[in-house]
Structures are given as C-alpha cells and as structure tokens.
C-alpha cells in the first residue's frame, strides 16, 4: 500500500499493464465521482476509488455513516465537552493542556481527530507540512434533468471521463425523490455552479441546496505520508487521510492510534494483545 502512494494513479496503472483507454474512461470516472480529482492522485487512492463502486459490493450505514462514530461514542461512555479546542500545549510534567473556548484541562495523552489544515488549533510541537485539500461542491437539485446522454435516456449516475472537453461537473447522481415526488440529483463540481450552469443541466428547478467544503486532501506524490505521532503522547488520527480518505480508512487510523496511545500510557513495547487489536495486523 505504501509503495502505491509514491506514484500517481496513472503511472501505477500503466506499470500494471492497464491501458490508457481504461484509465481515462473507467478509472477517471470513479475518481471524479469519489474524490473530484483525476489520475494525478496517488495509486492507492485510485484503488480505493475503484473499490467504492466498481469492484464488488459497496455497503453503507442506512441512517448515515455519521451513526458509526456516534454509536461508538455512546458505547465508550466518554464524557463529551461541547467546546471548541483552541490550543494543545505540553507541560513540564509531560502532560498536555487542552485549552478550549470555555475551559482548560490537563491530560496524559491527546488524540486530534480532525484535519489540521482548517482546525485553528494551536500546537507547541512541530506541526506537519501544510497540505492542500480538495474543494468539492455538492449541489442538490430538486427538479427535472435534461437529456444529457445522446441517443439514450439518462442513467441513474452520469460520470465523466478524462477528456480535454470534460464538462464543468464531475458527476451527476440520482439520489431519490422529494415528498412531492420530484426527483433529487446531486451534482459534483469543483466550484459553485452559476444559475446559467444549473439551467444548462435542468429543464426545471424546484429547489437547490449547496454543500461547499474541502472534503479530502488534494492528492499528489510530492509529499511523504505524515506520521500519526506528532509528539510522545500527542497523536493525529486524520494523518491516514493522506494515504486515502474513506470511513474505512478512518477506522483503521483510529485503531492504529488507539494502539499507540495504549503503548504510550502503559510503557509496553508492543500493542495490547488482549484488547484493542486482538486479530490482524497492528499497523497499516
């Protein structure tokens, strides 16, 4: 897995004997709809993207993937402070002071579980190199889609290929129907759509909702993968996103960090063999 992060998706697939046509028309389509990026991503991201819909079965949590961390939090019995973290600093005793907008408390170990690039959290330890994130705009349109596929009715998902004439959108997906029975579509773009662009895609529009955010890293191969450990006792779970971003990857990152915290707090020389990682590999 680590080797495939050191070359682009296109280069890695070419070495594996995958034709340029397959890369442009199949792999690029998966990358556009999953990561809003092209074949310049690292090879591992390319494989994860293909797994997310083109290889085997894809599963999801019915109520939404956010239910997974929510239920885990409930099961853990952890105390939740609804406060914004301002800074994390190391004390002379080796503990960490976590300062929020409402309080300050000392902890033996700290795990940061959010991307650092826009967290605003001040650290007194050397921070990883700042890495760009990919802007992704999801526009949910309730309305009637124009006939966009020549000579055929529109499929449930319209993907785009690697082409000099690539349209302004990365993908269009049918998401279901509203209470009124109108179709709802999700349009992926890299910039917010103008009214003219929406009109270019839809015959009629009843409602529009836009989610504009920096969803995942802008992948390239020029930077090495960051470490989970920022300092002894201070860990960054989201470091794994720079290999590939997916809820499954976050689960792996969480397990790795849990092992690191356990090892640090107990002084053990290896992972907890009885609890955290009973089966399988310890590190990615």
Buried (B, 14 or more C-beta within 10 A) or exposed (E): EEEBBBBBBBBBBBEEEBEEEEBBBBBBBBBBBBBBBBBBBBBBBBBBBBBBBEEEEEEEEEEEEEEBBEEEEEEEEEEEEEEEBBBBBBEEEEBBBBBBEEEEEEBEBBBBEEBBBEEEBEBEEEEBEEBEBBBBBBBBBBBEBEEBEEEEEBEEBBBBBBEEEEBBBBBBBBEEEEEEEBBBBBBBBBEEBEEEBBEBBBEEBBEBEEEEEBBBBBBBBEBEBBEBBBBEBBBBBBBBBBBBBBEEBBBBBBBBBBBBBBBBEEEEEEBBEEEBBEEEEBEB
